[in-house]
Amino acid sequence: MKKKLRNEMDDELRQEYNLKELLKGATRGKYAARYRAGTNLVLLDPDVAKAFPNEQAVNEALRLVLRLTTIPESKKRTVRV
C-alpha cells in the first residue's frame, strides 16, 4: 500500500485562520510564572502513593512529621564507666 500524500485539502485548519496573524504579538510562556506560583502539586512515587488512601491521609502524615521535627532534643546523658 502506498502512503497517502498529504495535501492542502487534508489540513483541518481553515484558510481564514492564518496562524501568523493570530499569533502576532503573542508571548511564549506569558503566564508560566503565575501558574507555577499558584501550583503546589507534588507527585508521589507509586510505592509511597499505595500507603495513603487519600490526600487527607498524606496531609495528616506530613503534619505529624512536622510536629516530630520541632520536638526539642533532651539533654545528652553522659555514661560513666
N, C-alpha and C positions, 0 to 999 in steps of 0.2 A: 504494500500500500504506500502511496505517495503521501507526504505530508501536505496538508492544505496550506497554501501560501496565504499569508495574512495581508490583506489589502485595506484600503481606507474604509471600505464598506463594513468590515468586521469590527471597527472601532465603535464602542458604545457611546463615546462622548460626542455630543452634538457639535456641529461646526460653529455654532454661535457661542459656544463656551470656549473661548480662547484662553487657555491657562496662563499664557504670558501676560495677558491683560488682566485677568482675575487676580493673579498673584503679584501684580506690580505694587511695590511699596511694602510688601509683606516682610516680616522679620522672623527668621527662624529661631525658635525657642523663646519667643517673647514672654510667655507665661511660665517657663520652666522653673525659674527660681521661686515664684509664688506657689506653684504646685508642690515643689519639694518642701517648702516651709510649712505647708498645711498638712503634710502627709507624714505619718509616723508608723507606717506599715512595716512589720517585721515578719520575715518568712522563717518558719521553724523547719528544722530538718525533720524528715519523716519519722525517725525514731523518737524524737522529742515530742512531736505532734501526737503520737499514739498515746502518750502518757496523760494528755489533757483532753477531756471530752468537749470542752467549750472555752470561749475566751475568758469567762469569769474564773475558771479554774487556773488559767495561766496568770491572770492578774493577781489572784489570791496567793499563788506560789511566789510570784515576784515580790509582792508586798512582804511576805514572810522573809525572803532573802534580805530585803532592805532593813527590816527590823533586826535581823540577826547581825548585820554588819555594823549596826550602831550600838550594840551591847558593849559597854566598857570592859576591857580586859581586867581580870582580877590580878592582884599583886602577885608577882612571881615568888614562889616559895623556894627557899634555899634548902638544899638537902645536906645535912651534916653527916659525915661519916665517921 
